[in-house]
Every structure is written in structure tokens, then in C-alpha cells.
């Protein structure tokens, strides 16, 4: 798999984790959905500006699009999605969420 295919696969994984369609990602990134599809298949050489748009639309840091060396991408992506979901929450909300997570993990 070349770098274009790996990057496209990584973006597809992040998009699916967010539960959004190619069309929704394209709209959020101000790109065309056909471009998103061909990029996810590794058929396009993506510009840095478009990668930045996609990262912002996926609410991840740009470097997250290139973390394809991990053997367990799904777990890594899940962690990134959780952190992204917490990003704009208040400290009080974060404390409540942390307490709920502890209850779930400790089976109480």
C-alpha cells in the first residue's frame, strides 16, 4: 500500500468512526464528495491545504491523518474521537464524563 492509499484509508477510518458520509465530510471540508471518494481510494494526490481542511472537518490534528503505522488503528482512532468529543467541553462536564467512565469501567 502506498502513502496515498494509506492516507485515504486513514481518512476513511476516521470518517466512519465519526459516523458521517463522504458527502457530509465533503461539505464540512468545503470539498466535492467525488474528491473525497477518490482520495479515500488512494487515487488522488492530496494537497496539504486539502489535508488541513479534512483534518479540521474530522476535528483531529493534521498529524492524525498520518498515523497509519499503528497496528491497532481502530483503538487509536477511538481514543482520538473521544478526545475530540471532550475538546470543547467545560471542566465540570469533563469531570462528570470521567466519573461516568469510571463507573462503566469498574462495573458499578
Number of C-alpha atoms within 10 A of each C-alpha: 8 8 12 17 18 19 23 25 19 21 23 22 18 25 20 12 15 15 10 14 14 19 16 16 21 20 13 14 20 13 16 14 17 12 16 23 17 14 20 22 17 19 13 15 12 15 9 10 9 13 17 17 19 24 19 14 17 22 18 18 14 16 10 17 23 15 15 15 8 10 9 9 15 14 11 15 21 15 12 18 18 10 13 15 11 14 11 10 12 9 10 9 12 14 12 11 14 12 12 13 12 12 11 10 9 8 7 7
